[in-house]
């Protein structure tokens, strides 16, 4: 085009800067609307998850909030529809104007070529060749401008994903992990001057904790709600890293271990049981993918749940349902205990592991624990002191500090904080 007529080329390309400006403006408009769409879609998904999940349905029925959930869903859907329409219509007249301008450029070129100033400077053949090249140029340019609108607006779809990907890793594998064989670990746990504070908290959840749990012994953590028991257990499993101090197993700082090795060493049974929407066998095998059926049944027997599973219509192939809703709280907890025992960890953390069991079942599970904890380091958290009387060491926490430590008999004799809890 420049070779044929540089003057007509300038006239043709003068429309490009405003075309790019309008395109970017439309793209920003659509990106802003798409961001609102994503936010509203997330709200709609939360409404569906809360309203249609097993726990959500039960809560709605018992609280009588079904109509309000319907209204909430309807309002969110209406807003989403409105945003979708706005997204499709945003900048349509601007893009249509660009198409009209591009279509009118050849007419402008013909007009410019016929002006007295340029008359005779360009032949008819050159003019036709020029406009043909011009059409060949504008067609892909128009496509690129439309693509840029789609690309820029679609970045809003990835904004949430980028936010998660850009989050710093709080607990990760060390750069140079210590080589360790989990099967050879004895399970000696040591907490050295451990202090921990949750992000944004006004005060530390744990302060100056010094504990020594020899291999094969049982440590019981007791105290009022909020005293730091679960936080301390979480540090042993390295769900968090201490703000200062160190947690060591067999003398090795757990921050120097690979997470996979630590998971093989420390097993956790929490008070909130989570079961996958799968069969009983698959839920138990989640802890040990290579476990045999005999090993799975052995873990179930140890957790006093085998007889119940065997009595189900499909036995170990019975679907547990979403979050295990087909089982009672105590049954789910025993399944979680069996799942953890299948890993055969050297250090066992029991965070209110028997809180959902009735008295008779608790005695049965506790008896199984008495056999299984021999030779295994066990850290038990309990509100009911009857479950920790036989612990080798009992530690009383109060506002994140150790206020008493000893055996059951020695603590009762001291008539201190533990005695108040036992009353």
Secondary structure by P-SEA (a helix, b strand, c coil): cccccaaaaaaaacaaaaaaaaaaaaaaaaaaaaaaaaaaaaaaaaaaaacccaaaaaaaaaacaaaaaaaaaaaaaaaaaaaaaaaaacaaaaaaaaaaaaaaaaaaaaaaaacccccccccaaaaaaaaaaaaaaaaaaaaaaaaaaaaaaacccaaaaaaaaacccccccccccccccccccccbbbbcbbbbbccccccccccbbbbbbcccbbbbbbbcccccaaaaaaaaacccccccccccccccccccccaaaaaacccccccbbbbccccaaaaaacccccccaaaaaaaaaaaccaaaaaacccccccccccccccccaaaaaaaaaaaaaaacccbbbbccccccccaaaaaaaaaaaaaaaccbbbbbbbccccccccccbbbbbccccccccccaaaaaaaccaaaaaac
